[in-house]
Amino acid sequence: MINLKTEMVEALRRVFNASKFRKEEKLPDVNVEEFFSNICSDEFLEKHLEDVVRETTDLERETLDGLLLRVSHDYKEERILWDNFIVNFTRRGKLRPGEQMVFSGFAIADIDTARAETQRFEDEDPENIKWRLTRVLKEQLVQKQNMVPKGGKGKYNVTVPEPFGMSRRANQQKKTIR
């Protein structure tokens, strides 16, 4: 599981592709030092160098700057593939055999906020939870009812004809056998 916002992944991918030299566009890998220097000089990623991009299985946190430093220290080859680079953002820092990368689309900070919200409601009394949830449900129902236009045309603002109304005669004389 890779906990990065989609914008961050797209920016890293854009810088990865921009780091390829001329006549190397068709190669699947890039020079590690060139790639990392381009990340540090990129306008968007430069603002996010101190953002937490990885949380290990021991719940230790790593910023983008720290991750780049660790990868440049540990990675021995001169060139790196995109998959070899992005795997470093997983909790273990590598994939198990048969495991696939999954992008959550949420940053670590967003996950922390969700955890705090969950923790806040864990200690709540069951009666209070029931009362709070019914109140929220009633508010949502009232909001949906208020969204419906009050013109008598229904939810989708379309006049619905009465079925078989066209076969009825208007208030005229009734049919006779004559």
C-alpha positions as CSV (number, residue, x, y, z in Angstrom):
1,M,0.0,0.0,0.0
2,I,1.4,3.3,-1.0
3,N,-0.1,6.3,0.9
4,L,0.6,9.2,-1.5
5,K,-1.8,11.7,-2.9
6,T,-2.5,11.3,-6.6
7,E,-1.0,14.7,-7.3
8,M,2.3,13.7,-5.7
9,V,2.5,10.4,-7.7
10,E,1.7,12.3,-10.9
11,A,4.4,14.9,-10.1
12,L,7.0,12.2,-9.4
13,R,6.1,10.4,-12.6
14,R,6.3,13.7,-14.6
15,V,9.8,14.4,-13.1
16,F,10.9,10.8,-13.8
17,N,9.9,11.1,-17.5
18,A,11.5,14.6,-17.7
19,S,14.8,13.2,-16.3
20,K,15.5,11.1,-19.3
21,F,18.3,12.6,-21.5
22,R,18.0,12.9,-25.3
23,K,18.0,9.6,-27.1
24,E,17.0,7.9,-23.8
25,E,13.3,8.6,-24.1
26,K,12.6,5.0,-25.0
27,L,14.6,3.6,-22.1
28,P,12.5,2.5,-19.1
29,D,15.1,3.8,-16.5
30,V,16.7,7.1,-15.6
31,N,19.9,8.2,-14.0
32,V,19.4,8.2,-10.2
33,E,21.3,11.4,-9.4
34,E,19.7,13.3,-12.2
35,F,16.2,12.2,-11.2
36,F,16.7,13.1,-7.5
37,S,18.2,16.5,-8.4
38,N,15.2,17.2,-10.6
39,I,12.8,16.2,-7.8
40,C,14.5,18.7,-5.5
41,S,14.4,21.5,-8.1
42,D,10.8,20.8,-9.2
43,E,8.4,23.6,-8.1
44,F,5.6,21.3,-6.8
45,L,7.8,18.7,-5.1
46,E,10.2,21.3,-3.6
47,K,7.3,22.5,-1.4
48,H,6.5,18.9,-0.3
49,L,10.1,17.7,0.6
50,E,9.2,17.9,4.3
51,D,5.9,16.1,3.9
52,V,5.6,12.6,5.4
53,V,5.4,10.2,2.5
54,R,6.0,6.8,4.2
55,E,5.0,5.1,7.4
56,T,6.9,1.9,8.2
57,T,5.5,-1.2,9.8
58,D,7.1,0.1,13.1
59,L,5.1,3.4,12.6
60,E,8.2,5.4,12.0
61,R,7.7,8.2,9.6
62,E,9.8,9.3,6.7
63,T,9.7,12.6,4.7
64,L,10.3,12.8,1.0
65,D,13.7,14.3,1.6
66,G,14.6,11.4,4.0
67,L,13.3,8.8,1.6
68,L,15.4,10.3,-1.3
69,L,18.5,10.3,0.9
70,R,17.9,6.7,2.0
71,V,17.3,5.5,-1.6
72,S,20.4,7.3,-2.9
73,H,22.4,5.7,-0.1
74,D,21.0,2.2,-0.4
75,Y,20.5,1.9,-4.2
76,K,23.8,0.8,-5.7
77,E,23.1,1.0,-9.4
78,E,23.5,4.1,-11.5
79,R,20.1,3.9,-13.2
80,I,16.7,3.2,-11.6
81,L,13.3,1.9,-13.0
82,W,10.1,3.6,-12.0
83,D,8.8,0.5,-10.3
84,N,12.0,0.2,-8.3
85,F,11.7,3.8,-7.2
86,I,8.0,3.8,-6.2
87,V,8.3,0.6,-4.3
88,N,10.3,2.5,-1.7
89,F,7.1,4.3,-0.6
90,T,5.5,1.1,0.6
91,R,5.4,0.2,4.4
92,R,8.1,-2.4,4.0
93,G,10.1,-0.6,1.3
94,K,9.9,-3.7,-0.9
95,L,7.3,-6.0,-2.3
96,R,6.8,-9.6,-1.4
97,P,6.7,-12.2,-4.2
98,G,3.3,-12.0,-5.9
99,E,2.3,-8.8,-4.2
100,Q,1.2,-5.8,-6.2
101,M,1.4,-2.1,-5.6
102,V,-1.8,-0.4,-4.5
103,F,-2.1,3.4,-4.4
104,S,-4.5,4.7,-1.7
105,G,-4.7,8.2,-3.0
106,F,-4.5,9.6,0.5
107,A,-1.6,11.2,2.2
108,I,-0.3,10.1,5.6
109,A,-1.7,13.4,7.1
110,D,-5.2,12.5,5.8
111,I,-5.0,9.1,7.3
112,D,-3.9,10.6,10.7
113,T,-7.0,12.9,10.6
114,A,-9.3,9.9,10.0
115,R,-7.6,8.0,12.8
116,A,-8.1,10.9,15.2
117,E,-11.8,11.1,14.3
118,T,-12.2,7.4,14.9
119,Q,-10.5,7.6,18.2
120,R,-12.7,10.5,19.2
121,F,-15.9,8.5,18.8
122,E,-14.5,5.2,20.2
123,D,-15.0,6.3,23.8
124,E,-18.5,7.6,23.2
125,D,-21.5,6.0,25.0
126,P,-23.7,3.8,22.8
127,E,-26.8,5.8,23.6
128,N,-25.0,9.0,22.5
129,I,-23.8,7.3,19.3
130,K,-27.4,6.2,18.4
131,W,-28.8,9.7,19.2
132,R,-26.0,11.4,17.1
133,L,-26.5,9.1,14.1
134,T,-30.3,9.5,14.1
135,R,-29.9,13.2,14.3
136,V,-27.4,13.2,11.3
137,L,-29.8,11.0,9.3
138,K,-32.7,13.3,10.0
139,E,-30.7,16.3,8.9
140,Q,-29.7,14.6,5.7
141,L,-33.3,13.6,4.9
142,V,-34.5,17.2,5.5
143,Q,-31.7,18.5,3.3
144,K,-32.7,16.1,0.5
145,Q,-36.3,17.1,0.8
146,N,-35.4,20.7,0.6
147,M,-33.4,20.1,-2.6
148,V,-36.6,19.0,-4.5
149,P,-38.2,21.9,-6.3
150,K,-41.6,22.9,-5.0
151,G,-43.4,23.3,-8.4
152,G,-45.4,20.1,-8.2
153,K,-43.4,18.5,-11.0
154,G,-41.5,16.0,-8.8
155,K,-37.9,15.3,-8.1
156,Y,-36.6,15.7,-11.7
157,N,-38.8,18.7,-12.5
158,V,-40.8,16.7,-15.2
159,T,-44.5,16.6,-15.5
160,V,-45.7,13.0,-15.4
161,P,-48.9,12.3,-17.4
162,E,-51.7,10.4,-15.8
163,P,-51.8,6.9,-17.3
164,F,-54.7,6.3,-19.8
165,G,-56.0,9.8,-19.2
166,M,-56.2,10.4,-23.0
167,S,-58.9,7.7,-23.4
168,R,-61.3,9.4,-20.9
169,R,-63.8,11.8,-22.3
170,A,-64.0,15.3,-20.9
171,N,-67.2,16.3,-19.1
172,Q,-69.5,15.8,-22.0
173,Q,-72.5,13.7,-22.6
174,K,-72.2,10.1,-21.9
175,K,-72.3,7.7,-24.8
176,T,-75.7,6.2,-25.6
177,I,-76.7,3.3,-27.8
178,R,-78.3,5.5,-30.3
